[in-house]
């Protein structure tokens, strides 16, 4: 029996400790009965109650949800078409165009989109943020859809064509239902990426437009209060739930082997 290297396990444990211990601290101190994060005083839910009555935070959360919903719907439609095109037609240029926004740094994309909107004399606001989010979410949806298509049995589509179905009918009644878990997973991933985004939103929001990440940033510039910990905990739980659902629908997102439908 081969022995697993102890050093590798220790390195992994230390790495994950640096990653998850701060998250655990944020969650724990969101229930701390003190405005200071210096020491634990006692358990309370007051910060969540205050958060529920914070009009600025609720408005920012509403903006984030609206942008994420629009971005996920549009990017899912465009990303699905791009994923199908990349799988079916093997175009060399298309993957470059679709996947480049994923590869380039977010700060570079944020600056580029800001310059683009300024050149077009486009007013920065919720619409510009939504367009920016759509631009970088399309590639993620396309990757998930293409991965789902790669695990699909093409003989089913060929059988539909042999029975007289047109290419559109074969896609609608055979291909689309089979790849629907991947499409939904891509939509959830796009929603998660949009609602969590800070860098690109920071460059494209403009004055007076506030989303949840921007509101959290403005609050922590003064102090990291338990109210900030509370909203961060809720955002973390939402993100985690969406990632789990997406990974269940498309196991390849987490590197698991996907079963052919």
BELKAGI-V138497 format. One record per backbone hydrogen bond with DSSP energy under -0.5 kcal/mol. CO is the residue of the C=O (numbers start at 1). NH is the residue of the N-H. Records with the same first field share a line. If there is no record, write none. Layout:
BEGIN
CO: NH ; NH
END
This chain:
BEGIN
5: 9
6: 10
7: 11
8: 12
9: 13
10: 14
11: 15
12: 16
13: 17
14: 18
15: 19
16: 20
17: 21
20: 24
21: 25
22: 26
23: 27
24: 28
25: 29
26: 30
27: 30
28: 31
29: 32
31: 44
32: 34
39: 41
42: 33
45: 48 ; 49
46: 50
47: 51
48: 52
49: 53
50: 53
51: 54
53: 55
54: 58
55: 59
56: 60
57: 61
58: 62
59: 63
60: 64 ; 212
61: 65
62: 66
63: 67
64: 68
65: 69
66: 70
67: 71
68: 72
69: 73
70: 74
71: 75
72: 76
73: 77
74: 78
75: 79
76: 80
77: 81
78: 82
79: 83
80: 84
81: 85
82: 86
83: 87
84: 88
85: 89 ; 90
86: 90
91: 95
92: 96
93: 97
94: 98
95: 99
96: 100
99: 102 ; 103
100: 104
105: 109
106: 110
107: 111
108: 112
109: 113
110: 114
111: 115
112: 116
113: 117
114: 118
115: 119
116: 120
117: 122
118: 121
125: 129
126: 130
127: 131
128: 132
129: 133
130: 134
131: 135
132: 136
133: 137
134: 138
137: 141
138: 142
139: 143
140: 144
141: 145
142: 146
143: 147
144: 148
145: 149
146: 150
147: 151
148: 151
149: 152
152: 154
153: 156 ; 157
154: 158
155: 159
156: 160
157: 161
158: 162
159: 163
160: 165
161: 164
166: 170
167: 171
168: 172
169: 173
170: 174 ; 175
171: 176
174: 178
175: 179
176: 180
179: 182 ; 183
180: 184
181: 185
182: 186
183: 187
184: 188
185: 189
186: 190
187: 191
188: 192
189: 193
190: 194
191: 195
192: 196
193: 197
194: 197
198: 202
199: 203
200: 204
201: 205
204: 125
206: 209
208: 210
211: 215
212: 216
213: 217
214: 218
215: 219
216: 220
217: 221
219: 222 ; 223
223: 225
225: 228 ; 229
226: 230
227: 231
228: 232
229: 233
230: 234
231: 235
232: 236
233: 237
234: 238
235: 239
236: 240
237: 241
238: 242
239: 243
240: 244
241: 245
242: 246
243: 247
244: 248
245: 249
246: 250
250: 253
251: 254 ; 256
252: 255
END
